[in-house]
């Protein structure tokens, strides 16, 4: 995968983040999803996933939560 452009991504904080600063942001771009560390803000490296990979990840964690 080529490096996706997250400059226009909509970032939001994980609902599982706690108040101690241990938080992650998830950003959705047209061709990818990214995860970054909120403590580092805009300077955080971004772990990028294809939309297919991200969808599989979400499906898996949702099914595990119900088990």
N, C-alpha and C positions, 0 to 999 in steps of 0.2 A: 504494500500500500504506500502510495506517495504521502508525504506529510500533509495532512488535512489543514485547511485554513480555519482556525478557531477565532479569528478576529471579530467575526460577527455572531459568534455562538451566543445562545441564551444560557447563562450559567445560573444554576440554582443549588442551594445547599441541601445536602442529604437530610432527609427527615430523621435518619438514625444518628445524626451528629449530636454531640452533647455540649453542654455549656462550658467545658474545660478547654475549648480551643482545638479539640481533636476532631476536626471537621473535614469533609471532602465536598467539593463542588462537582457537579456533573454538567457538562456543556454539550449541547446538541448542535451540530453543524449539518449542512446538507448531505454530506457523504460519510460522516463519522460521528461518534460519541467520544467525549473525552472526560477524564477524571483528573482533578488536581487537588493539591493540599491547600486549604484556605489560609493556613498560617503563613504561607509564602506569597499569597495574593497573586498579582499579575505575573510575578517572577517564577511562579511554580512551574516545574516541568509538567507536561500533560501526557498522560498515558492514553493513547488513542486506540479506539476499537472501530472496526467497520460497523455499519448499522446492523448487519446480520449477526456479528459476534455479540453486540450489545443486546440485541433482541434475545439471543440464546441465553445469555447471562441472566437477564431479567426473568425469563421463563423458568430457568432452573432455580433461582433463589425463591421465586414465588411458590413453586411446587414444593420445595424443601420446607418452606415455612408452614405449609398446610399439612405436611406429613406428621 
